[in-house]
């Protein structure tokens, strides 16, 4: 169910799902919501909106308080920060204990949010709240020039990155996570994922690379060098590329979103990253997966070094000071002769080295050195990714939910069969979210993880769906429960083989006449489209035709005139000999079924001419081939636009004249109280389910009798 806010336009900027209280908190424009639909109004302070406008900002879209930070502070409060009409502000929201439903803003606790929240509503930003301290990656000034990673709040002094382009060079922050190295809490680090201008691109202009940077949670800065500055900051390049011929890879360098897939044990999570290309040649998106072991290996490897502006980047081969720059002060760094209880105890040479060598030399490659998902030349953009690890009968599978800017969510799994083979992408569903744009800020919608009941009524159909959430239980396609009491379960995600899984079940016999018949009318020499949408995106579609009842069924031969499209069969120019019964059959893993059966009737030109030649007569005729179908509900007919698609736009003026005589004359007779003769030009059923093509002449809608 979508939620659009109390004003019909939510304009949300931050979300926090509180599973402890079973509530969803939403930060919007001047407003905080707590679903179950409570809200807190939190506009800018008096005078801030006017000052924002005077400084040249848009009073409608920028001079408001967009809440961009929402984190749990303790068991009873949330930390919330907003842009405050370019005066960032923070406060605490009282949400009560579990079971209570209270929601109030503490106006006394409102304080400056500088360094905690960006000034602008749309500026890239990432934050995480750890141990009472807020870690943020943002631009901290009004003009958006001071790119910085901050640590604020808590009992320790604030820390930030030094103002040095070697550290951060125009970054776009995407995500921030606490990821422990091991059981030693002194080694905990915060990882920031971002995209920035690459200093090491060497002659490639303003190249953009994606990065992961990290800092120690117990970093305290230096004593003489890097005072109140991070002393453990390192960064490395994230590589997501498709291997190409002659060793030339296609790189996806623009980081769009990151999801940290945590394990039940809480150790060694996997990083799912969504990338896009910045190429002018084509638009593409890719999902790459990174193991923490590979990330740690790069950060433990050589540093990038450059002797001067005319030299190439290389691995640093000199002596690395101790403690190793980027390492947290812990039990491993202490020596009998020298104790390093804090970064303030680090020698100056360590801090100088860290400041001069923030970049690691080796990049971080994704699992198997290739993406698990690649999409190119789409009509929409991929924006966000969420991953759920699902236990199925034959193993565990990571189900990706990818949000687009077209109001849809792709539900995808990637099947890896071998260490060096490209993953098989299986699109399970394309979910249409009932808000105008899923990744827009108009509203929030809830999407089901699974809809097993939509996968048909046969064991084979459930098996072919290859959805880890679903299995055939002997009666229907239902939610798979790994530890359920029902022992009878049929599921084959990796291979989707219904013959092997459903041999003793309702496999459904392939029958040409099993599908319900539809009637489609097309006019000679016009274009006509026969719709067929397979139940599985992985199925192969075949078309067969039977001209007359006495003839055998033949496979439809496609050419430039008859084209097999993703959604059906397109006749670019229809001939009278094309009339017949068309069967759309799908084949997948040895399972064949008839999806659609369509009777195509061709209206010949002579019939249309006969209609228009006789339109001046007092008795207006009906086309003999389009008499009312007795199976249709009384009064059901196609509408004017369907008629126009049917007979072609070349006869537009004649059709308008005809329809005016048919319907307008009938209205005049009704007003005079006279009986009206049946003068319906066409009677038929509803339109097919297919999407209307943007080019009318290439893919017209049909008058379909069902």
C-alpha positions in Angstrom: 0.0 0.0 0.0 1.5 3.3 -1.0 1.9 6.2 1.5 2.0 9.8 0.0 2.1 11.9 3.2 -0.6 14.1 4.6 -0.3 16.6 1.7 -0.2 14.1 -1.1 3.5 14.5 -1.9 5.9 13.0 0.6 9.2 14.2 -0.8 11.1 11.9 1.5 14.9 12.0 2.0 15.5 9.4 4.7 14.0 6.2 6.0 14.6 4.2 9.1 12.9 0.8 9.7 12.6 0.1 13.4 12.0 -3.6 13.7 12.2 -3.4 17.5 9.1 -1.2 17.5 7.6 -2.5 14.2 7.5 1.1 12.9 8.8 2.9 9.8 10.1 6.4 10.3 10.3 8.7 7.3 12.0 12.1 7.0 10.4 14.4 4.4 10.1 18.1 3.6 9.5 19.9 6.9 7.9 16.7 8.3 8.8 13.5 10.1 6.4 10.5 9.9 6.0 7.5 12.1 4.0 4.8 10.3 1.4 4.1 11.7 0.9 7.4 10.0 1.8 9.8 12.8 3.7 12.8 11.9 5.9 15.6 13.4 6.0 19.0 11.7 9.6 20.4 11.9 10.0 23.4 9.6 13.0 25.7 9.5 13.5 28.2 12.4 12.0 31.7 11.9 14.0 33.8 9.5 16.0 30.9 8.0 13.7 30.4 5.1 13.9 34.1 4.2 17.7 34.1 4.6 18.0 31.0 2.3 16.0 32.8 -0.4 18.1 35.9 -0.1 21.2 33.8 -0.7 19.8 32.7 -4.1 18.2 29.4 -3.2 14.9 28.2 -4.5 12.2 29.0 -1.9 10.0 26.1 -3.0 12.5 23.3 -3.5 15.5 24.2 -1.4 14.5 26.5 1.4 12.9 23.9 3.7 14.0 21.4 6.3 14.6 18.2 4.5 15.3 15.5 7.1 18.2 13.5 5.8 19.6 11.8 9.0 17.5 9.2 10.9 19.4 6.9 13.3 18.4 5.1 16.5 20.1 7.0 19.4 19.0 4.8 22.3 16.0 2.6 23.3 13.6 5.6 23.5 15.0 8.2 21.0 15.9 8.8 17.4 18.6 11.2 16.2 17.2 13.3 13.3 19.0 16.0 11.3 17.7 18.2 8.5 18.9 20.7 6.0 17.1 23.6 7.9 16.9 25.8 4.8 20.7 25.7 4.3 21.2 25.9 8.1 21.5 22.2 9.1 19.9 21.3 12.4 19.7 18.2 14.6 17.4 17.1 17.4 16.1 14.0 19.2 12.8 12.4 18.6 11.1 10.6 21.5 9.5 7.4 20.2 9.1 5.6 23.5 9.7 2.0 24.5 8.6 -1.1 22.7 4.8 -1.4 22.8 4.3 2.4 23.3 3.3 4.6 20.5 4.6 8.0 21.2 6.2 10.4 18.8 7.4 13.9 19.8 10.1 16.3 18.9 12.3 17.7 21.7 12.5 21.4 20.7 14.9 22.1 23.6 17.5 19.8 22.1 17.7 21.4 18.7 21.3 22.2 17.8 23.4 23.0 14.8 23.7 20.1 12.3 26.8 21.4 10.6 29.1 18.5 9.8 26.3 16.0 10.5 23.9 16.8 7.7 24.4 18.4 4.3 23.1 21.9 3.5 21.4 20.8 0.3 18.4 18.5 -0.1 19.9 16.5 -3.0 23.6 16.6 -2.3 25.2 13.1 -2.0 25.6 12.0 1.6 26.2 8.9 3.7 26.2 8.4 7.5 26.1 5.7 10.2 25.7 6.0 14.0 28.1 3.9 16.2 28.5 3.9 19.9 27.0 7.3 20.4 29.0 8.9 17.6 27.9 10.0 14.1 30.1 9.3 11.1 29.2 11.2 8.0 30.6 11.7 4.5 29.3 15.0 3.1 30.1 18.5 1.9 30.1 20.5 5.0 29.9 24.1 3.7 27.2 26.3 2.1 28.9 26.3 -1.3 29.4 22.5 -1.4 33.2 22.7 -1.8 34.4 21.2 1.5 34.1 17.4 1.0 34.9 15.7 4.3 34.4 12.6 6.4 33.3 13.7 9.9 33.0 12.1 13.4 30.8 14.1 15.7 28.8 13.7 19.0 30.0 11.4 21.7 32.5 12.1 24.4 35.5 12.5 22.1 36.6 15.5 20.1 35.4 15.8 16.6 37.5 14.5 13.8 37.6 15.2 10.1 39.6 14.5 7.0 42.3 17.0 6.1 41.5 19.4 3.2 43.6 17.6 0.7 42.5 16.4 -2.7 44.7 13.4 -2.4 42.2 12.2 0.3 38.9 13.2 -1.2 38.6 14.7 -4.7 35.0 15.8 -5.4 33.4 12.7 -3.9 29.8 11.5 -4.3 29.1 9.6 -1.1 26.9 6.5 -1.4 27.0 4.5 1.8 28.7 4.0 5.2 28.9 0.8 7.3 30.6 -0.5 10.4 32.4 -3.7 9.4 34.5 -5.4 12.1 37.8 -7.0 11.1 37.6 -9.7 13.8 36.5 -10.2 17.4 38.9 -7.5 18.7 36.6 -4.4 19.0 39.7 -2.1 18.9 40.1 -3.1 15.2 36.6 -2.0 14.2 36.5 0.2 11.2 33.9 2.3 9.4 33.9 1.9 5.6 32.7 4.6 3.2 31.7 3.9 -0.4 31.9 6.8 -2.8 32.8 7.9 -6.3 35.4 10.6 -7.0 37.7 12.1 -9.6 40.7 9.8 -10.0 44.1 11.3 -9.5 45.8 8.1 -10.8 44.0 8.0 -14.1 47.2 9.4 -15.8 46.2 11.2 -19.0 42.6 9.9 -19.1 41.2 13.4 -18.3 38.7 13.7 -15.5 38.3 10.0 -15.0 35.8 8.9 -12.3 36.6 5.9 -10.1 34.6 4.2 -7.4 36.2 3.8 -4.0 36.0 2.3 -0.6 37.6 4.3 2.2 38.0 3.3 5.8 38.9 4.7 9.2 39.4 3.2 12.6 36.6 3.8 15.1 39.2 4.4 17.9 41.1 7.0 15.8 41.9 10.0 18.0 44.0 12.0 15.5 47.6 12.9 16.0 49.5 14.8 18.8 51.5 17.2 16.7 50.6 16.1 13.1 47.0 15.7 12.0 45.6 17.2 15.2 41.8 16.6 15.1 42.2 14.9 11.7 41.9 11.3 10.8 45.2 9.5 11.1 44.1 6.1 9.8 42.3 7.0 6.6 43.0 4.8 3.6 41.1 4.2 0.3 41.2 1.7 -2.6 39.5 1.5 -6.0 36.5 -0.8 -6.5 36.6 -2.4 -9.9 33.5 -3.7 -11.6 34.2 -4.7 -15.2 33.2 -7.2 -17.9 36.2 -9.0 -19.5 36.4 -8.3 -23.2 38.4 -9.5 -26.2 42.2 -8.8 -26.2 42.1 -8.1 -22.5 40.1 -4.9 -22.9 37.5 -4.7 -20.2 34.3 -2.7 -20.1 34.3 -0.8 -16.8 31.3 0.4 -14.7 32.8 3.2 -12.7 29.9 5.2 -11.3 28.7 3.8 -8.0 24.9 4.0 -7.6 24.1 2.1 -4.5 25.6 -0.4 -2.0 24.0 -3.1 0.2 25.8 -4.9 2.9 24.6 -8.5 3.1 25.3 -9.7 6.6 25.5 -13.3 7.6 23.8 -14.9 10.6 27.2 -15.2 12.3 27.8 -11.5 11.8 31.2 -12.2 10.3 32.6 -11.7 6.7 29.6 -9.9 5.1 29.4 -9.5 1.4 29.2 -6.2 -0.3 26.7 -5.9 -3.2 27.4 -2.8 -5.3 25.3 -1.3 -8.1 27.3 0.5 -10.8 26.5 2.5 -14.0 28.7 3.5 -16.9 29.8 7.1 -17.5 30.4 6.3 -21.2 28.9 8.3 -24.0 28.7 5.2 -26.1 26.0 3.3 -24.2 24.2 3.2 -21.0 24.8 0.2 -18.8 24.4 -1.1 -15.3 26.1 -3.9 -13.4 26.0 -5.5 -10.0 29.3 -6.7 -8.5 29.8 -8.6 -5.3 32.9 -8.1 -3.1 34.2 -10.3 -0.3 35.6 -8.7 2.8 38.6 -11.0 2.6 39.6 -9.4 -0.8 39.0 -5.9 0.6 41.2 -6.6 3.6 43.9 -8.1 1.4 44.2 -4.9 -0.7 44.3 -2.7 2.4 47.1 -4.9 3.8 49.0 -4.6 0.5 51.3 -1.9 -1.1 50.5 1.8 -1.1 50.3 3.8 -4.3 53.2 6.2 -4.8 54.2 8.9 -7.3 57.6 10.5 -7.2 56.5 13.7 -9.0 54.0 15.1 -11.6 56.0 13.6 -14.5 56.3 10.1 -13.0 53.9 7.2 -13.2 52.0 5.8 -10.2 53.7 2.7 -8.8 53.7 0.5 -5.7 55.6 2.1 -2.8 58.8 0.0 -2.4 60.5 2.0 0.4 60.4 1.3 4.1 56.9 1.5 5.7 57.0 3.0 9.2 55.6 1.2 12.2 52.8 1.0 13.2 51.6 0.5 9.7 49.6 3.5 8.5 45.9 2.7 8.5 46.2 0.1 11.3 44.1 0.7 14.5 45.9 0.9 17.9 45.2 -2.4 19.5 46.9 -5.4 21.1 48.6 -6.2 17.8 50.3 -2.8 17.5 51.7 -2.8 21.1 55.4 -3.7 21.6 57.3 -4.4 24.8 59.4 -1.3 24.2 56.5 1.0 23.0 52.8 0.9 23.8 50.4 2.4 21.3 47.2 2.8 23.2 46.0 5.6 20.9 46.8 7.1 17.5 48.1 10.1 19.5 51.0 7.8 20.5 51.9 7.1 16.8 55.3 8.6 15.7 55.1 11.6 13.4 56.6 9.7 10.5 53.6 7.3 10.6 51.2 10.3 10.3 53.2 12.0 7.6 53.3 8.8 5.6 49.5 8.3 6.1 48.8 11.8 4.9 51.0 11.4 1.8 49.9 7.8 0.9 46.1 7.5 1.4 45.6 5.4 -1.7 46.3 1.7 -2.0 48.1 0.5 -5.1 46.1 -2.6 -5.9 42.4 -2.3 -6.8 39.7 -4.5 -5.2 38.2 -6.9 -7.7 34.7 -8.4 -7.5 33.9 -12.0 -6.9 35.1 -14.1 -10.0 36.3 -10.7 -11.5 33.0 -10.2 -13.3 29.5 -8.8 -12.4 26.7 -11.1 -11.4 24.3 -8.9 -13.3 24.7 -6.7 -16.4 22.0 -4.6 -18.1 22.6 -2.4 -21.1 20.6 0.1 -23.2 17.6 0.0 -20.9 14.7 2.4 -21.1 15.2 3.2 -17.4 17.9 3.6 -14.8 18.7 1.2 -12.0 18.9 3.2 -8.7 18.8 1.1 -5.6 19.6 -2.5 -4.5 18.5 -4.7 -1.6 19.5 -8.3 -1.2 17.9 -11.1 0.7 19.6 -14.5 1.3 17.1 -17.2 0.9 17.4 -20.9 1.9 16.0 -23.2 -0.7 15.9 -27.0 -1.2 19.1 -27.1 -3.2 21.1 -24.4 -1.4 21.1 -20.7 -0.5 20.4 -18.0 -3.0 20.8 -14.2 -2.9 17.7 -12.6 -4.3 18.3 -9.0 -5.6 15.6 -6.4 -5.5 16.6 -3.6 -7.8 14.6 -0.4 -7.9 14.4 1.6 -11.2 13.3 5.2 -11.9 10.4 3.8 -14.0 8.4 2.7 -11.1 9.4 -1.0 -11.2 11.4 -3.3 -9.0 13.4 -6.1 -10.7 13.6 -9.4 -8.7 16.7 -11.2 -9.9 18.9 -14.1 -8.9 22.3 -14.9 -10.3 23.3 -18.6 -10.6 27.1 -19.1 -10.6 28.0 -22.5 -12.2 31.7 -22.7 -11.8 34.5 -20.3 -10.8 35.2 -18.8 -14.2 31.9 -18.9 -15.9 29.6 -15.9 -16.2 26.6 -16.1 -13.9 23.2 -16.9 -15.3 20.8 -14.1 -14.7 17.3 -15.2 -13.9 14.7 -12.4 -13.7 12.0 -13.8 -11.4 9.6 -10.9 -11.5 9.3 -7.3 -12.6 7.1 -5.7 -10.0 5.1 -2.6 -10.8 5.0 -0.3 -7.7 1.8 1.6 -7.4 3.4 5.0 -7.1 4.4 7.2 -10.1 8.1 6.6 -9.6 9.5 4.0 -7.1 12.8 5.7 -6.6 11.2 9.2 -6.7 10.4 11.0 -3.5 6.7 11.1 -4.2 5.8 8.3 -1.8 6.7 5.0 -0.1 5.3 1.6 -1.1 5.6 -1.9 0.3 6.6 -4.7 -2.1 6.0 -8.4 -1.4 9.0 -10.7 -1.4 7.1 -13.4 -3.1 3.9 -14.1 -4.9 4.0 -17.9 -5.3 0.3 -18.1 -6.1 0.9 -16.3 -9.4 3.2 -19.0 -10.8 0.3 -21.1 -12.2 -1.5 -24.2 -11.0 0.9 -27.0 -12.1 4.0 -28.4 -10.6 5.9 -27.7 -13.8 5.0 -24.0 -13.8 6.1 -23.6 -10.1 9.3 -25.4 -10.8 10.1 -23.3 -13.9 9.6 -20.1 -11.9 12.9 -20.9 -10.1 11.9 -18.6 -7.2 13.7 -19.6 -4.1 10.8 -18.4 -2.0 8.4 -20.9 -3.6 7.9 -24.6 -4.0 5.3 -27.1 -5.2 3.8 -28.8 -2.1 1.7 -31.4 -3.9 -1.3 -29.2 -4.3 -0.2 -25.7 -5.2 2.8 -23.3 -5.5 3.3 -22.0 -2.0 5.9 -20.4 0.3 8.9 -22.7 0.8 9.6 -23.4 4.5 13.0 -25.0 5.0 12.0 -26.5 8.3 8.3 -27.0 7.6 6.4 -30.1 8.6 5.2 -30.9 5.1 7.8 -33.2 3.6 6.5 -33.1 0.1 8.3 -30.3 -1.7 9.4 -29.9 -5.3 11.9 -27.2 -6.1 14.9 -26.9 -8.4 16.3 -23.4 -8.5 19.6 -24.1 -10.1 18.3 -26.1 -13.1 14.5 -25.5 -13.2 13.9 -29.0 -14.6 10.2 -29.8 -14.4 10.6 -33.2 -16.1 12.9 -34.4 -13.3 10.9 -32.7 -10.5 7.3 -33.2 -11.6 7.2 -36.5 -13.5 4.6 -37.9 -11.1 2.7 -34.6 -10.7 0.5 -32.4 -12.8 3.0 -31.8 -15.5 0.3 -30.6 -17.9 0.1 -32.3 -21.3 1.1 -30.1 -24.2 -2.1 -29.5 -26.1 -2.6 -26.9 -28.9 -6.2 -26.4 -27.9 -5.6 -26.1 -24.2 -5.5 -22.3 -24.2 -8.6 -20.1 -24.4 -9.2 -18.7 -27.8 -9.2 -15.0 -28.6 -10.3 -13.3 -31.8 -8.3 -10.5 -33.4 -9.5 -8.5 -36.4 -6.9 -6.9 -38.7 -7.4 -4.9 -42.0 -5.6 -5.8 -45.1 -2.4 -3.9 -45.8 -2.4 -2.4 -42.2 -0.2 -3.5 -39.3 -1.5 -6.0 -36.8 -0.1 -7.3 -33.5 -0.8 -10.7 -31.8 0.1 -10.5 -28.2 1.8 -13.3 -26.3 3.5 -12.8 -22.9 5.3 -16.0 -21.7 4.9 -16.8 -18.0 8.7 -17.1 -17.6 11.2 -14.5 -19.0 13.6 -17.4 -19.7 11.2 -19.3 -22.0 11.7 -19.6 -25.7 8.6 -18.6 -27.7 7.5 -20.4 -30.9 4.5 -19.4 -33.1 2.4 -21.9 -35.1 -0.4 -21.2 -37.6 -3.3 -23.3 -38.9 -4.8 -21.7 -42.0 -7.9 -23.8 -42.1 -9.3 -26.7 -40.1 -8.2 -29.2 -42.8 -4.6 -28.0 -42.9 -1.7 -29.0 -40.6 -0.2 -26.6 -38.2 3.0 -25.0 -39.5 5.6 -22.9 -37.7 5.3 -19.3 -38.5 8.2 -18.1 -40.7 9.4 -14.6 -39.7 11.0 -12.1 -42.0 10.9 -8.3 -42.5 7.1 -8.3 -42.8 6.3 -10.7 -40.0 8.5 -10.1 -36.9 8.7 -11.9 -33.6 8.8 -9.3 -30.8 9.3 -9.6 -27.1 5.6 -9.2 -26.4 4.2 -11.1 -29.4 4.0 -11.3 -33.2 4.0 -8.2 -35.4 2.6 -8.1 -38.9 4.0 -4.9 -40.4 1.7 -5.4 -43.4 -1.2 -7.8 -43.3 -2.3 -9.9 -46.2 -5.6 -11.8 -46.5 -3.8 -15.1 -46.7 -2.5 -14.4 -43.1 -5.9 -15.3 -41.7 -6.0 -18.4 -39.5 -5.5 -19.6 -36.0 -2.2 -18.7 -34.4 -0.7 -20.7 -31.4 1.9 -19.1 -29.1 3.9 -21.9 -27.5 6.7 -21.6 -24.9 9.6 -24.1 -24.4 11.7 -24.1 -21.3 13.9 -27.0 -20.0 11.9 -29.5 -22.0 8.5 -28.3 -20.8 6.2 -27.0 -23.6 2.8 -25.4 -23.2 0.4 -23.3 -25.3 0.2 -19.9 -23.8 -2.1 -18.1 -26.3 -4.5 -19.2 -29.1 -5.6 -16.4 -31.4 -8.0 -16.5 -34.4 -6.9 -13.8 -36.8 -9.6 -12.5 -39.2 -8.5 -10.3 -42.0 -10.9 -7.6 -43.2 -10.4 -7.2 -46.9 -10.2 -3.8 -48.5 -13.4 -4.5 -50.5 -15.4 -4.8 -47.3 -14.3 -1.4 -46.1 -15.0 0.2 -49.4 -18.4 -1.3 -49.4 -19.0 0.3 -46.0 -17.9 3.8 -47.1 -19.7 3.6 -50.4 -23.0 2.8 -48.7 -22.5 5.3 -45.8 -24.8 7.8 -47.5 -27.7 5.4 -47.6 -30.5 5.6 -45.1 -29.9 2.2 -43.7 -26.3 2.1 -42.3 -24.8 -1.4 -42.5 -22.7 -3.5 -40.2 -19.6 -5.3 -41.6 -20.6 -9.0 -42.1 -17.4 -10.2 -40.5 -18.0 -8.2 -37.4 -21.4 -9.2 -36.3 -22.1 -9.2 -32.5 -20.5 -12.2 -30.8 -23.2 -14.1 -28.8 -20.6 -14.9 -26.2 -20.0 -11.3 -25.2 -22.0 -9.5 -22.5 -24.9 -7.4 -23.8 -23.8 -4.0 -25.1 -20.0 -4.7 -25.0 -18.2 -3.1 -28.0 -14.9 -1.7 -29.0 -14.4 2.1 -28.7 -13.5 4.7 -31.4 -9.8 4.6 -30.9 -9.8 0.8 -31.3 -11.8 1.2 -34.5 -9.2 3.7 -35.7 -6.3 1.3 -35.0 -8.3 -1.4 -36.8 -9.1 0.3 -40.1 -6.1 2.6 -40.4 -5.6 6.3 -40.1 -5.6 6.8 -43.9 -9.5 6.8 -43.7 -9.7 9.2 -40.7 -12.0 11.8 -42.2 -14.4 9.1 -43.6 -14.5 7.3 -40.3 -15.4 10.5 -38.5 -18.2 11.2 -40.9 -19.5 7.7 -40.6 -19.4 7.6 -36.8 -21.1 11.0 -36.7 -24.0 9.7 -38.8 -24.2 6.5 -36.7 -24.1 7.8 -33.2 -25.2 11.4 -33.5 -28.2 10.5 -35.6 -29.1 7.9 -33.0 -28.9 10.6 -30.3 -31.2 12.9 -32.3 -33.7 10.1 -32.7 -33.6 9.3 -28.9 -34.3 13.0 -28.1 -37.3 12.8 -30.5 -38.6 9.7 -28.8 -38.1 7.5 -31.8 -36.8 3.9 -31.7 -33.2 3.6 -32.8 -32.1 1.0 -35.2 -29.0 -1.0 -34.4 -26.2 0.9 -36.2 -23.1 -0.3 -34.4 -20.2 -0.4 -36.7 -18.4 -3.0 -34.7 -19.1 -5.3 -31.8 -16.2 -6.9 -30.0 -14.5 -7.6 -26.7 -11.9 -5.8 -24.6 -8.4 -5.0 -25.7 -5.6 -7.4 -25.1 -3.3 -7.1 -22.1 -0.3 -6.0 -24.0 1.4 -2.6 -23.6 0.6 0.0 -26.3 3.7 0.7 -28.4 4.8 4.3 -28.6 4.7 4.2 -32.4 1.1 3.7 -33.3 1.6 2.6 -36.9 4.0 -0.1 -35.9 2.2 -1.7 -33.1 -1.6 -0.9 -33.1 -4.0 -2.1 -30.4 -6.5 -4.6 -31.7 -10.2 -5.1 -31.4 -10.2 -8.4 -29.5 -13.2 -10.6 -28.8 -12.4 -13.0 -25.9 
